[in-house]
Amino acid sequence: LERPAPAVTTLDGRPREVRPCDPDGPLVAEVVKTASDPYVGRISLVRVFSGTLRPDETVHVSGHGMEDRGHEDHDVDERVGALSAPFGKQQRTLGHCIAGDLACVAKLSRAETGDTLSSKDDPLLMEPWQMPDPLLPLAIQAHSKADEDKLSQGLARLVAEDPTMRLEQNQATHQVVLWALGEAHADVALERLRSRYGVQVDVVPYKVSLRETFAGRAAGRGRHVKQSGGHGQYAICEIEVEPLPGGSGIEFVDKVVGGAVPRQFIPSVEKGVRAQAAKGVAAGHPLVDVRVTLRDGKAHSVDSSDAAFQTAGALALREAAGETKIHLLEPVAEVSVLVGDDYVGAVMSDLSGRRGRVLGTEQTSGGRTVIKAEVPEIEIGRYAIDLRSLSHGTARFSRRYARHEPMPQQIAERVREEVRVAS
């Protein structure tokens, strides 16, 4: 009664007035903690703000506002199991749970920490929690085949229990990345995976999603001709490649005249070019921001086929890549650091040492300053730890992807050498 209830709305966003701590009001409860028991399964610790929660009734579970953490928005009806009150290792059975009480609810399979429970006939949504962003990436892989089978389920349970943790399946680098708040948080998560869910994982170097692009114009000829008795393969195509501004993707232009490449095979050339671009042409990273123009080619009335022209298109793009310099593009993040005035100089110097460009500073209340900068993501993988050390634990930062831009030549050469050694 001494504290107003959190803001409550209907699912379509209309405000709803709820009297604090009213057992006879509409049901509004929040999942404040999620745990997994090896025998019982998922257990949700629920705090009731309004109304009365009873065992075996069907409630509406709403989860919104944390999709960026890997917790998808959902609206589902679920049946509440038995209610109990935790008392050490014991669970005391409850007949009901009124406003102001806490209760453990078993077998709410979709409910996660921060979700709202309400009546299925009057679904409501509480204001989501303001969580700190997990900014320390931890790339992991299963230690063995047995661990691989249990990894996805263990990670799903781990993230459901802890809303400050984010799970990312990075399609560009093919890594499983667990984002944590810091080293201690990451260590606890790995230990929980091992001891509670029986999953042993190895930590591997975190990779950022690099890309490639052409530095200048180039031409390539793809010749795929095989005659080995019977039905052969015949496809020849000539392309021209030119760089485009950042963010343009891959453009394919058909400028064949006189039917040198039959119309039905032009999409095949494009398919082959795009497939090769996805694999990369220099260091195995996707090719972006180029225009590929099909200029000429040759076909055979019998031996030409869709597969042959796909192969020829890929060969032509690889040949064109050998005729010019290929730039490696690295992701750049916009970083905002809130730090005490005493540490501004040290933080700005550190950002410059990470190849960062300081865009400006802004004074805030309490003797603190916001520093805005653009920094290559490859340089800030462990910035959450380094910044804590630099500022004696008093600073915090946020980051968001800005764009990809060319990597300095010496660093690009080092990356290419690492690829060559690995292969």
C-alpha positions as CSV (number, residue, x, y, z in Angstrom):
1,L,0.0,0.0,0.0
2,E,3.0,2.3,0.5
3,R,4.1,2.1,-3.1
4,P,2.0,2.8,-6.2
5,A,1.5,-0.1,-8.6
6,P,3.5,-0.1,-11.8
7,A,1.9,1.3,-15.0
8,V,-0.6,-1.2,-16.5
9,T,-2.1,-1.1,-20.0
10,T,-4.3,-3.2,-22.1
11,L,-2.5,-5.2,-24.9
12,D,-3.2,-2.5,-27.4
13,G,-1.6,0.2,-25.2
14,R,-4.6,1.9,-23.5
15,P,-3.8,2.9,-19.9
16,R,-5.6,0.8,-17.2
17,E,-6.1,2.0,-13.6
18,V,-5.3,-0.6,-11.1
19,R,-5.7,-0.1,-7.3
20,P,-2.5,-1.2,-5.5
21,C,-2.7,-4.3,-3.4
22,D,-6.4,-5.0,-4.0
23,P,-7.3,-8.7,-3.7
24,D,-10.6,-8.1,-5.4
25,G,-9.3,-6.2,-8.3
26,P,-8.4,-7.5,-11.8
27,L,-5.5,-10.1,-11.7
28,V,-2.1,-8.4,-12.4
29,A,1.0,-10.4,-11.5
30,E,4.6,-10.4,-12.6
31,V,7.2,-13.2,-13.0
32,V,10.1,-11.8,-11.0
33,K,12.4,-14.8,-11.2
34,T,12.6,-18.0,-13.3
35,A,14.4,-21.2,-12.2
36,S,14.6,-24.7,-13.6
37,D,14.3,-27.7,-11.3
38,P,15.7,-31.1,-12.7
39,Y,12.6,-32.9,-11.4
40,V,9.8,-30.3,-11.5
41,G,10.9,-28.4,-14.6
42,R,10.5,-24.6,-15.0
43,I,9.4,-22.8,-11.8
44,S,8.3,-19.1,-11.9
45,L,8.4,-16.9,-8.8
46,V,5.4,-14.6,-9.2
47,R,4.5,-11.4,-7.4
48,V,0.8,-10.5,-7.3
49,F,0.1,-6.8,-7.5
50,S,-3.7,-6.9,-7.9
51,G,-6.4,-9.6,-7.7
52,T,-6.0,-13.2,-6.5
53,L,-4.1,-16.0,-8.2
54,R,-5.5,-19.5,-7.8
55,P,-4.1,-23.0,-8.7
56,D,-5.4,-24.8,-11.8
57,E,-6.9,-21.6,-13.3
58,T,-6.0,-20.5,-16.9
59,V,-4.2,-17.1,-17.1
60,H,-2.9,-15.0,-19.9
61,V,0.9,-14.6,-20.2
62,S,2.1,-11.5,-21.9
63,G,5.7,-10.8,-22.7
64,H,6.7,-7.6,-24.5
65,G,9.6,-5.1,-24.9
66,M,12.6,-7.5,-24.7
67,E,12.8,-8.9,-28.2
68,D,16.3,-7.4,-28.7
69,R,17.4,-9.7,-25.8
70,G,16.2,-12.8,-27.6
71,H,12.9,-12.9,-25.6
72,E,10.3,-12.8,-28.3
73,D,7.0,-11.0,-27.8
74,H,4.2,-13.4,-26.9
75,D,0.6,-13.6,-25.8
76,V,-0.5,-17.1,-24.7
77,D,-3.0,-18.7,-22.3
78,E,-1.5,-21.1,-19.9
79,R,-2.9,-23.2,-17.0
80,V,-1.4,-22.4,-13.6
81,G,-0.1,-25.5,-11.8
82,A,0.2,-25.9,-8.0
83,L,1.0,-22.8,-6.0
84,S,3.7,-22.9,-3.2
85,A,5.6,-20.7,-1.0
86,P,9.4,-21.2,-0.9
87,F,10.9,-21.9,2.6
88,G,14.5,-22.9,2.2
89,K,14.5,-26.1,0.2
90,Q,10.9,-26.8,1.2
91,Q,7.8,-25.8,-0.8
92,R,4.7,-25.1,1.3
93,T,1.5,-25.6,-0.7
94,L,-0.8,-22.5,-1.0
95,G,-4.5,-22.5,-1.6
96,H,-4.3,-19.1,-3.3
97,C,-2.1,-16.0,-3.6
98,I,-3.5,-12.6,-3.0
99,A,-2.2,-9.1,-3.9
100,G,1.0,-8.4,-2.1
101,D,2.1,-12.1,-1.9
102,L,4.8,-14.1,-3.7
103,A,4.2,-17.6,-4.9
104,C,6.1,-20.3,-6.9
105,V,4.1,-21.5,-9.9
106,A,5.2,-24.7,-11.6
107,K,5.0,-25.6,-15.3
108,L,4.4,-22.2,-16.9
109,S,6.3,-23.3,-20.0
110,R,6.2,-20.0,-21.9
111,A,6.4,-17.5,-19.0
112,E,9.8,-15.7,-18.6
113,T,11.2,-13.2,-16.1
114,G,9.4,-9.9,-16.5
115,D,6.3,-11.3,-18.1
116,T,2.8,-10.3,-16.9
117,L,0.1,-12.8,-15.7
118,S,-3.5,-11.6,-16.0
119,S,-7.0,-12.9,-16.5
120,K,-7.5,-14.6,-19.9
121,D,-10.8,-12.7,-20.2
122,D,-9.1,-9.3,-19.4
123,P,-5.5,-9.5,-20.5
124,L,-3.2,-6.7,-19.3
125,L,0.4,-5.8,-19.6
126,M,2.7,-4.3,-16.9
127,E,5.4,-1.8,-17.8
128,P,8.6,-3.8,-18.7
129,W,11.6,-3.7,-16.5
130,Q,14.5,-1.4,-17.4
131,M,17.4,-3.8,-17.7
132,P,21.1,-3.0,-18.2
133,D,22.3,-4.0,-21.6
134,P,24.6,-7.0,-21.9
135,L,27.7,-5.7,-23.7
136,L,30.3,-8.4,-23.3
137,P,30.2,-11.0,-26.1
138,L,31.2,-14.6,-25.3
139,A,31.4,-17.0,-28.3
140,I,30.9,-20.6,-27.2
141,Q,30.7,-24.0,-28.8
142,A,29.9,-27.4,-27.4
143,H,32.8,-29.4,-26.0
144,S,31.7,-32.7,-27.4
145,K,29.0,-34.3,-29.5
146,A,27.0,-35.2,-26.4
147,D,27.2,-31.6,-25.2
148,E,26.0,-30.4,-28.6
149,D,22.8,-32.3,-28.3
150,K,22.0,-30.6,-25.0
151,L,23.4,-27.1,-25.7
152,S,20.4,-25.4,-27.3
153,Q,18.0,-26.5,-24.5
154,G,20.5,-25.5,-21.8
155,L,21.0,-22.0,-23.4
156,A,17.3,-21.5,-23.8
157,R,16.7,-22.2,-20.1
158,L,19.7,-20.0,-19.1
159,V,18.4,-17.0,-21.0
160,A,14.8,-17.6,-19.7
161,E,16.1,-17.4,-16.2
162,D,18.2,-14.2,-16.7
163,P,16.8,-11.3,-18.7
164,T,20.1,-9.4,-18.5
165,M,21.6,-12.1,-20.8
166,R,21.2,-12.2,-24.5
167,L,21.6,-15.2,-26.9
168,E,22.7,-14.5,-30.5
169,Q,22.9,-17.0,-33.3
170,N,25.2,-15.0,-35.6
171,Q,24.4,-16.0,-39.2
172,A,27.4,-14.1,-40.6
173,T,30.1,-15.7,-38.4
174,H,28.2,-18.9,-37.6
175,Q,28.9,-18.5,-33.9
176,V,26.7,-18.9,-30.9
177,V,27.3,-15.7,-28.8
178,L,26.2,-15.2,-25.2
179,W,26.1,-11.5,-24.3
180,A,26.8,-10.9,-20.6
181,L,27.2,-7.9,-18.3
182,G,30.8,-8.7,-17.4
183,E,33.3,-11.4,-16.7
184,A,31.8,-12.5,-13.4
185,H,28.3,-12.7,-15.0
186,A,29.8,-14.8,-17.9
187,D,31.6,-17.1,-15.5
188,V,28.5,-17.7,-13.5
189,A,26.5,-18.5,-16.7
190,L,29.1,-21.0,-17.9
191,E,29.3,-22.7,-14.5
192,R,25.5,-22.9,-14.4
193,L,25.5,-24.5,-17.8
194,R,28.0,-27.1,-16.6
195,S,26.6,-27.9,-13.1
196,R,22.9,-27.4,-13.6
197,Y,22.3,-28.5,-17.1
198,G,25.2,-30.8,-17.7
199,V,26.6,-28.9,-20.7
200,Q,30.3,-28.4,-21.1
201,V,31.2,-25.6,-23.5
202,D,34.5,-24.1,-24.8
203,V,35.0,-20.4,-25.2
204,V,36.3,-19.4,-28.6
205,P,37.5,-16.1,-30.0
206,Y,34.6,-13.8,-30.8
207,K,34.4,-12.8,-34.5
208,V,32.9,-9.7,-36.0
209,S,31.0,-9.9,-39.3
210,L,33.4,-8.6,-41.9
211,R,32.5,-8.0,-45.5
212,E,34.3,-7.5,-48.8
213,T,34.0,-5.1,-51.7
214,F,35.8,-4.1,-54.9
215,A,38.1,-1.1,-54.8
216,G,37.8,-0.4,-58.5
217,R,36.3,-1.6,-61.8
218,A,37.2,-5.0,-63.0
219,A,36.2,-7.5,-65.7
220,G,36.0,-11.2,-65.5
221,R,35.3,-14.1,-67.9
222,G,33.8,-17.3,-66.7
223,R,34.3,-20.4,-68.9
224,H,32.8,-23.7,-67.9
225,V,33.2,-26.2,-70.8
226,K,33.3,-29.9,-70.2
227,Q,33.0,-32.6,-72.9
228,S,33.4,-36.1,-71.6
229,G,31.2,-38.1,-73.9
230,G,27.4,-37.9,-73.8
231,H,25.8,-34.8,-72.5
232,G,28.4,-32.1,-71.7
233,Q,28.5,-28.7,-70.1
234,Y,29.0,-25.4,-71.9
235,A,28.7,-21.9,-70.6
236,I,30.7,-18.8,-71.1
237,C,29.9,-15.3,-69.7
238,E,31.7,-12.0,-69.5
239,I,31.0,-9.6,-66.7
240,E,32.1,-6.2,-65.5
241,V,32.1,-5.3,-61.8
242,E,32.2,-1.8,-60.3
243,P,32.0,-0.6,-56.7
244,L,28.8,1.1,-55.3
245,P,28.3,3.4,-52.3
246,G,28.0,1.7,-48.9
247,G,24.7,-0.1,-48.2
248,S,23.9,-0.7,-51.8
249,G,24.1,-4.5,-51.7
250,I,24.6,-6.5,-54.9
251,E,23.1,-5.1,-58.2
252,F,22.9,-7.3,-61.3
253,V,22.5,-5.7,-64.7
254,D,21.8,-7.5,-68.0
255,K,23.4,-5.7,-71.0
256,V,23.7,-8.7,-73.4
257,V,22.9,-8.0,-77.0
258,G,22.2,-10.2,-79.9
259,G,21.1,-13.2,-77.7
260,A,24.7,-14.2,-77.0
261,V,23.4,-15.6,-73.7
262,P,19.9,-17.0,-74.1
263,R,17.3,-15.3,-72.0
264,Q,16.5,-18.4,-70.0
265,F,20.1,-18.5,-68.7
266,I,20.5,-14.9,-67.6
267,P,18.9,-15.6,-64.2
268,S,21.3,-18.6,-63.9
269,V,24.3,-16.3,-64.3
270,E,22.8,-13.9,-61.6
271,K,22.2,-16.9,-59.3
272,G,25.8,-18.0,-59.7
273,V,27.2,-14.5,-59.1
274,R,25.1,-14.0,-56.0
275,A,26.0,-17.4,-54.6
276,Q,29.7,-16.7,-55.0
277,A,29.3,-13.2,-53.5
278,A,27.7,-14.8,-50.4
279,K,30.8,-17.0,-50.1
280,G,33.3,-14.1,-50.7
281,V,36.0,-13.7,-53.2
282,A,39.1,-12.9,-51.0
283,A,39.0,-13.9,-47.4
284,G,35.7,-15.8,-47.2
285,H,33.5,-12.8,-46.2
286,P,30.3,-11.8,-48.0
287,L,30.8,-9.4,-51.0
288,V,28.7,-6.3,-50.9
289,D,28.2,-2.9,-52.6
290,V,29.0,-3.8,-56.2
291,R,27.2,-3.7,-59.5
292,V,27.7,-6.7,-61.7
293,T,27.0,-6.2,-65.4
294,L,26.6,-9.1,-67.8
295,R,28.1,-8.0,-71.1
296,D,28.5,-11.0,-73.3
297,G,28.8,-14.8,-73.4
298,K,28.3,-18.0,-75.4
299,A,26.0,-20.9,-75.2
300,H,25.6,-24.3,-76.9
301,S,22.3,-25.6,-78.2
302,V,22.6,-28.9,-76.5
303,D,25.2,-28.7,-73.7
304,S,24.2,-25.4,-72.0
305,S,22.2,-25.6,-68.8
306,D,21.2,-23.7,-65.8
307,A,23.9,-25.3,-63.6
308,A,26.6,-24.6,-66.3
309,F,25.8,-20.9,-66.4
310,Q,25.6,-20.7,-62.6
311,T,29.1,-22.1,-62.4
312,A,30.3,-19.7,-65.2
313,G,28.9,-16.7,-63.3
314,A,30.7,-17.7,-60.1
315,L,34.0,-18.2,-62.1
316,A,33.7,-14.8,-63.8
317,L,33.2,-13.1,-60.4
318,R,36.3,-14.8,-59.0
319,E,38.4,-13.9,-62.0
320,A,37.2,-10.2,-61.8
321,A,38.2,-10.2,-58.1
322,G,41.8,-11.2,-59.1
323,E,42.0,-8.1,-61.4
324,T,41.6,-5.5,-58.7
325,K,42.1,-4.8,-55.1
326,I,39.5,-6.1,-52.6
327,H,38.7,-4.0,-49.6
328,L,37.8,-5.7,-46.3
329,L,34.9,-3.8,-44.6
330,E,34.6,-3.9,-40.8
331,P,31.5,-2.9,-38.7
332,V,31.7,0.4,-36.9
333,A,29.7,1.1,-33.8
334,E,28.3,4.3,-32.4
335,V,29.5,4.3,-28.7
336,S,28.1,6.5,-26.0
337,V,30.1,6.6,-22.7
338,L,28.7,8.1,-19.5
339,V,31.7,8.8,-17.3
340,G,32.7,11.0,-14.3
341,D,34.6,14.2,-15.2
342,D,37.8,12.9,-13.5
343,Y,38.1,10.1,-16.1
344,V,37.1,11.9,-19.3
345,G,40.7,12.4,-20.5
346,A,41.6,8.7,-19.9
347,V,38.5,7.4,-21.6
348,M,38.9,9.7,-24.7
349,S,42.6,8.7,-24.9
350,D,41.6,5.0,-24.7
351,L,39.0,5.4,-27.4
352,S,41.5,7.0,-29.7
353,G,43.9,4.1,-29.1
354,R,41.1,1.8,-30.4
355,R,41.0,3.6,-33.7
356,G,37.9,5.5,-32.5
357,R,36.8,8.9,-33.7
358,V,35.4,11.1,-30.9
359,L,32.4,13.0,-32.2
360,G,31.9,15.2,-29.2
361,T,31.2,15.5,-25.5
362,E,28.2,16.7,-23.5
363,Q,28.0,17.7,-19.8
364,T,25.3,16.1,-17.7
365,S,24.3,16.6,-14.0
366,G,26.3,15.2,-11.2
367,G,29.7,16.0,-12.6
368,R,29.5,13.5,-15.4
369,T,30.1,13.7,-19.1
370,V,28.7,11.8,-22.1
371,I,31.4,11.0,-24.7
372,K,30.1,10.1,-28.2
373,A,32.4,8.2,-30.6
374,E,32.5,5.9,-33.5
375,V,34.7,2.8,-32.9
376,P,35.4,-0.3,-35.0
377,E,33.6,-3.3,-33.4
378,I,36.7,-5.4,-33.6
379,E,38.3,-3.1,-31.0
380,I,35.6,-3.1,-28.4
381,G,34.9,-6.8,-27.8
382,R,36.1,-6.5,-24.2
383,Y,35.4,-2.8,-23.7
384,A,32.9,-3.6,-20.9
385,I,35.8,-5.0,-18.8
386,D,38.4,-2.4,-19.9
387,L,36.0,0.6,-19.2
388,R,35.2,-0.7,-15.8
389,S,38.9,-0.9,-15.0
390,L,39.7,2.5,-16.5
391,S,36.9,4.3,-14.5
392,H,37.1,2.3,-11.3
393,G,33.7,0.8,-12.0
394,T,31.9,4.2,-12.3
395,A,31.3,4.5,-16.1
396,R,28.8,2.8,-18.3
397,F,28.4,2.7,-22.1
398,S,26.0,1.8,-24.8
399,R,26.7,0.8,-28.4
400,R,24.8,0.3,-31.7
401,Y,25.8,-0.7,-35.2
402,A,26.4,2.3,-37.5
403,R,27.8,0.9,-40.8
404,H,30.6,-1.0,-42.4
405,E,33.7,0.8,-43.7
406,P,37.1,-0.1,-45.1
407,M,39.6,-1.7,-42.7
408,P,43.1,-0.3,-42.6
409,Q,45.5,-2.1,-45.0
410,Q,47.8,-3.6,-42.3
411,I,44.9,-4.9,-40.2
412,A,43.2,-6.3,-43.3
413,E,46.4,-8.2,-44.3
414,R,46.6,-9.7,-40.8
415,V,43.0,-10.9,-41.1
416,R,43.7,-12.4,-44.5
417,E,46.8,-14.2,-43.1
418,E,44.8,-15.7,-40.3
419,V,42.3,-17.0,-42.9
420,R,45.2,-18.5,-44.9
421,V,46.7,-20.2,-41.8
422,A,43.3,-21.5,-40.7
423,S,42.6,-23.1,-44.1
